[in-house]
């Protein structure tokens, strides 16, 4: 019986790699900037930026809107990228590979819009009616800023939602309204810092008393022009004090030619002008234009004027000719 020898042998097996799907190749290949064909509101720029940097496209959309309020910078950048950034190629990002964020059903944006309108109307009412603007205006602006920060924190912690045309216009309107509220609050805060009284009516007001009994100690206008013509009043030698002010506008005070006048002006932003007759002078003299003796100066009418303007101009006019 012949023995059978069994020789071991090795069979080399090679397997060809399976071709990767288009989605896997796209995932492994480096991302390049493109205009998205699937995630777009206007031209797909924000969607393409979101794909390139793996960031929610809505953040880029809000950034473009905010930059637009800075001399149209956001719109200029968006239009330039629309021209130079190519569209996504066919098959690069397929519709099946993209998971669209759901449409938002939250009412946060609606609540924010309504709250913004209410705050803005309250601030306008305070400015027009002349309510407690000094503290209420800046406080409302600061409160609105805190509300915006809270709204942004809640939005960032929430799952991304699809940005529709309606939501885009709402965000634009809310941004513009927020800018107005902050500007009005800053404006009112500056007026409050000047120390000028924010009271009285609005518009052009002219007071022209003819006797000392008709002269008031205070003349106030909140927004507008204040004119106090005292040229025909004979003031006592013991002195008389008058205060005239406007928060935004102009104050013009006309004093008699024979009066000894002590003038104090306060202007936050603007200028103080002095006129004798029809000629503007640099330095306003407290003494009458014609020479008087010491006794005559002591018996002359004495008048103290305190003119204040937050933003605007103060003009002090001395008439010519004795009254």
C-alpha positions as semicolon CSV with decimal commas, in nm:
position;residue;x (nm);y (nm);z (nm)
1;X;0,000;0,000;0,000
2;X;0,158;0,323;-0,116
3;X;0,128;0,608;0,126
4;X;-0,039;0,927;-0,001
5;X;0,147;1,248;0,070
6;X;-0,072;1,553;0,116
7;X;0,111;1,875;0,038
8;X;-0,037;2,193;0,180
9;X;-0,070;2,485;-0,050
10;X;-0,175;2,846;-0,008
11;X;-0,421;3,011;-0,236
12;X;-0,387;3,389;-0,250
13;X;-0,726;3,553;-0,265
14;X;-0,766;3,909;-0,372
15;X;-1,082;4,105;-0,352
16;X;-1,138;4,419;-0,549
17;X;-1,258;4,713;-0,341
18;X;-1,620;4,795;-0,381
19;X;-1,685;5,125;-0,548
20;X;-1,799;5,395;-0,309
21;X;-2,131;5,556;-0,352
22;X;-2,150;5,910;-0,472
23;X;-2,249;6,026;-0,125
24;X;-1,940;5,864;0,035
25;X;-1,709;6,022;-0,221
26;X;-1,865;6,360;-0,160
27;X;-1,824;6,313;0,214
28;X;-1,452;6,224;0,182
29;X;-1,365;6,494;-0,070
30;X;-1,285;6,837;0,069
31;X;-1,576;7,077;0,066
32;X;-1,558;7,380;-0,157
33;X;-1,760;7,698;-0,150
34;X;-2,064;7,694;-0,377
35;X;-2,412;7,837;-0,406
36;X;-2,658;7,585;-0,273
37;X;-2,931;7,467;-0,506
38;X;-3,136;7,303;-0,234
39;X;-3,100;7,525;0,072
40;X;-3,166;7,875;-0,056
41;X;-3,396;8,172;-0,007
42;X;-3,260;8,405;-0,275
43;X;-2,939;8,283;-0,440
44;X;-2,819;8,009;-0,206
45;X;-2,518;8,201;-0,072
46;X;-2,598;8,144;0,295
47;X;-2,677;7,777;0,225
48;X;-2,343;7,733;0,051
49;X;-2,157;7,897;0,339
50;X;-2,339;7,670;0,581
51;X;-2,232;7,361;0,382
52;X;-1,872;7,481;0,359
53;X;-1,824;7,560;0,728
54;X;-2,082;7,316;0,872
55;X;-2,277;7,599;1,036
56;X;-2,649;7,665;1,030
57;X;-2,723;7,873;0,719
58;X;-2,970;8,087;0,913
59;X;-2,681;8,240;1,108
60;X;-2,525;8,361;0,783
61;X;-2,861;8,498;0,667
62;X;-2,906;8,701;0,983
63;X;-2,545;8,822;0,953
64;X;-2,610;8,946;0,597
65;X;-2,922;9,131;0,716
66;X;-2,740;9,298;1,004
67;X;-2,446;9,404;0,784
68;X;-2,690;9,557;0,536
69;X;-2,772;9,826;0,793
70;X;-2,405;9,932;0,788
71;X;-2,398;10,134;0,466
72;X;-2,539;9,838;0,268
73;X;-2,229;9,626;0,333
74;X;-2,425;9,302;0,370
75;X;-2,613;9,350;0,042
76;X;-2,290;9,438;-0,142
77;X;-2,112;9,125;-0,014
78;X;-2,411;8,907;-0,100
79;X;-2,436;9,043;-0,456
80;X;-2,062;9,002;-0,512
81;X;-2,072;8,640;-0,395
82;X;-2,377;8,582;-0,616
83;X;-2,164;8,680;-0,915
84;X;-1,837;8,503;-0,832
85;X;-1,939;8,192;-0,635
86;X;-2,047;7,903;-0,865
87;X;-2,358;7,697;-0,819
88;X;-2,331;7,344;-0,683
89;X;-2,267;7,084;-0,955
90;X;-2,512;6,808;-1,034
91;X;-2,456;6,514;-0,803
92;X;-2,232;6,706;-0,565
93;X;-2,504;6,733;-0,304
94;X;-2,809;6,535;-0,385
95;X;-3,152;6,599;-0,254
96;X;-3,161;6,263;-0,081
97;X;-2,841;6,330;0,111
98;X;-2,960;6,660;0,252
99;X;-3,181;6,668;0,557
100;X;-3,386;6,982;0,543
101;X;-3,459;7,144;0,878
102;X;-3,827;7,151;0,961
103;X;-4,033;7,462;0,919
104;X;-4,046;7,655;1,245
105;X;-4,374;7,655;1,434
106;X;-4,241;7,874;1,716
107;X;-4,412;8,202;1,796
108;X;-4,102;8,366;1,948
109;X;-4,047;8,587;1,644
110;X;-4,411;8,702;1,646
111;X;-4,393;8,784;2,016
112;X;-4,068;8,973;1,958
113;X;-4,223;9,179;1,678
114;X;-4,527;9,270;1,885
115;X;-4,312;9,359;2,186
116;X;-4,086;9,574;1,968
117;X;-4,381;9,765;1,821
118;X;-4,525;9,827;2,169
119;X;-4,190;9,951;2,308
120;X;-4,133;10,179;2,008
121;X;-4,485;10,330;2,030
122;X;-4,440;10,393;2,404
123;X;-4,112;10,575;2,340
124;X;-4,271;10,786;2,066
125;X;-4,562;10,871;2,295
126;X;-4,321;10,979;2,569
127;X;-4,136;11,203;2,325
128;X;-4,449;11,360;2,175
129;X;-4,660;11,398;2,489
130;X;-4,366;11,493;2,709
131;X;-4,390;11,227;2,974
132;X;-4,108;11,103;3,200
133;X;-3,867;11,075;2,910
134;X;-3,546;11,114;3,108
135;X;-3,568;10,781;3,288
136;X;-3,823;10,589;3,082
137;X;-3,656;10,632;2,740
138;X;-3,308;10,492;2,819
139;X;-3,456;10,230;3,053
140;X;-3,688;10,098;2,781
141;X;-3,399;10,081;2,534
142;X;-3,186;9,890;2,784
143;X;-3,475;9,655;2,865
144;X;-3,526;9,591;2,492
145;X;-3,155;9,511;2,451
146;X;-3,175;9,255;2,731
147;X;-3,484;9,104;2,566
148;X;-3,300;9,072;2,233
149;X;-3,007;8,895;2,400
150;X;-3,244;8,652;2,572
151;X;-3,427;8,590;2,243
152;X;-3,097;8,521;2,065
153;X;-2,983;8,276;2,336
154;X;-3,308;8,082;2,316
155;X;-3,289;8,074;1,935
156;X;-2,930;7,942;1,935
157;X;-3,018;7,666;2,180
158;X;-3,307;7,552;1,963
159;X;-3,276;7,309;1,673
160;X;-3,224;7,486;1,341
161;X;-3,542;7,565;1,151
162;X;-3,596;7,640;0,786
163;X;-3,588;8,011;0,705
164;X;-3,884;8,107;0,491
165;X;-3,947;8,434;0,310
166;X;-4,197;8,535;0,580
167;X;-3,944;8,475;0,857
168;X;-3,673;8,658;0,662
169;X;-3,888;8,971;0,631
170;X;-3,981;8,941;0,998
171;X;-3,613;8,926;1,098
172;X;-3,536;9,230;0,879
173;X;-3,825;9,425;1,032
174;X;-3,726;9,325;1,384
175;X;-3,366;9,430;1,320
176;X;-3,472;9,770;1,185
177;X;-3,712;9,823;1,473
178;X;-3,440;9,734;1,722
179;X;-3,204;9,987;1,563
180;X;-3,472;10,258;1,595
181;X;-3,539;10,173;1,960
182;X;-3,171;10,181;2,051
183;X;-3,114;10,506;1,858
184;X;-3,411;10,676;2,028
185;X;-3,297;10,551;2,368
186;X;-2,943;10,679;2,309
187;X;-3,077;11,013;2,184
188;X;-3,300;11,058;2,489
189;X;-3,017;10,951;2,718
190;X;-2,791;11,217;2,569
191;X;-3,060;11,485;2,611
192;X;-3,100;11,380;2,972
193;X;-2,724;11,413;3,026
194;X;-2,730;11,777;2,910
195;X;-2,952;11,872;3,204
196;X;-3,196;12,069;2,987
197;X;-3,558;12,033;3,104
198;X;-3,759;11,805;2,874
199;X;-4,100;11,956;2,925
200;X;-4,337;12,193;2,750
201;X;-4,506;12,174;2,416
202;X;-4,369;12,105;2,068
203;X;-4,344;12,336;1,770
204;X;-4,273;12,708;1,735
205;X;-4,371;12,925;2,034
206;X;-4,348;13,305;2,047
207;X;-4,402;13,507;2,365
208;X;-4,410;13,887;2,337
209;X;-4,522;14,042;2,669
210;X;-4,573;14,418;2,691
211;X;-4,570;14,466;3,068
212;X;-4,392;14,318;3,366
213;X;-4,716;14,151;3,475
214;X;-4,722;13,947;3,154
215;X;-4,365;13,816;3,190
216;X;-4,317;13,462;3,318
217;X;-4,008;13,333;3,496
218;X;-3,990;13,013;3,287
219;X;-4,047;12,946;2,917
220;X;-4,021;12,581;2,815
221;X;-4,041;12,402;2,479
222;X;-3,955;12,038;2,436
223;X;-3,896;12,023;2,058
224;X;-3,911;12,333;1,841
225;X;-3,834;12,705;1,847
226;X;-3,875;12,927;2,153
227;X;-3,884;13,306;2,106
228;X;-3,919;13,539;2,404
229;X;-3,937;13,907;2,299
230;X;-3,886;14,130;2,604
231;X;-3,798;14,447;2,414
232;X;-4,112;14,637;2,518
233;X;-4,102;14,547;2,890
234;X;-3,977;14,793;3,153
235;X;-3,802;14,574;3,412
236;X;-3,735;14,692;3,769
237;X;-3,392;14,804;3,885
238;X;-3,404;14,539;4,157
239;X;-3,374;14,271;3,890
240;X;-3,586;14,007;3,723
241;X;-3,485;13,648;3,639
242;X;-3,601;13,455;3,330
243;X;-3,525;13,098;3,219
244;X;-3,588;12,982;2,860
245;X;-3,510;12,634;2,728
246;X;-3,579;12,377;2,459
247;X;-3,452;12,020;2,441
248;X;-3,407;12,018;2,061
249;X;-3,443;12,337;1,859
250;X;-3,362;12,703;1,916
251;X;-3,403;12,966;2,188
252;X;-3,415;13,335;2,095
253;X;-3,442;13,601;2,366
254;X;-3,478;13,973;2,286
255;X;-3,377;14,210;2,567
256;X;-3,442;14,587;2,599
257;X;-3,176;14,832;2,483
258;X;-3,152;15,010;2,821
259;X;-3,135;14,700;3,040
260;X;-2,832;14,573;3,230
261;X;-2,834;14,207;3,132
262;X;-2,658;13,909;3,286
263;X;-2,671;13,617;3,038
264;X;-2,597;13,250;3,110
265;X;-2,617;13,002;2,820
266;X;-2,590;12,625;2,816
267;X;-2,583;12,427;2,489
268;X;-2,523;12,051;2,469
269;X;-2,458;12,036;2,091
270;X;-2,484;12,361;1,898
271;X;-2,385;12,726;1,932
272;X;-2,459;13,052;2,114
273;X;-2,501;13,369;1,908
274;X;-2,523;13,732;2,022
275;X;-2,682;14,009;1,814
276;X;-2,702;14,384;1,873
277;X;-2,969;14,531;1,651
278;X;-2,912;14,340;1,328
279;X;-2,536;14,295;1,371
280;X;-2,391;13,977;1,514
281;X;-2,120;14,031;1,773
282;X;-1,869;13,798;1,932
283;X;-1,893;13,921;2,291
284;X;-2,226;14,029;2,437
285;X;-2,201;14,331;2,664
286;X;-2,416;14,324;2,974
287;X;-2,432;14,706;2,974
288;X;-2,661;14,912;2,748
289;X;-2,523;15,024;2,415
290;X;-2,520;15,398;2,508
291;X;-2,300;15,536;2,782
292;X;-2,469;15,587;3,119
293;X;-2,343;15,726;3,447
294;X;-2,307;15,514;3,757
295;X;-2,633;15,650;3,897
296;X;-2,814;15,585;3,572
297;X;-2,680;15,229;3,558
298;X;-2,801;15,167;3,914
299;X;-3,151;15,288;3,820
300;X;-3,155;15,100;3,487
301;X;-3,362;14,782;3,445
302;X;-3,174;14,470;3,549
303;X;-3,242;14,135;3,388
304;X;-3,089;13,788;3,437
305;X;-3,137;13,533;3,157
306;X;-3,066;13,161;3,171
307;X;-3,097;13,012;2,819
308;X;-3,056;12,634;2,771
309;X;-3,063;12,410;2,463
310;X;-2,986;12,039;2,448
311;X;-2,929;12,025;2,071
312;X;-2,965;12,347;1,874
313;X;-2,885;12,716;1,907
314;X;-2,921;13,002;2,156
315;X;-2,952;13,361;2,027
316;X;-2,953;13,667;2,252
317;X;-3,063;13,990;2,082
318;X;-3,037;14,343;2,224
319;X;-3,266;14,596;2,059
320;X;-3,151;14,942;1,951
321;X;-3,312;15,257;2,089
322;X;-3,438;15,330;2,437
323;X;-3,769;15,190;2,546
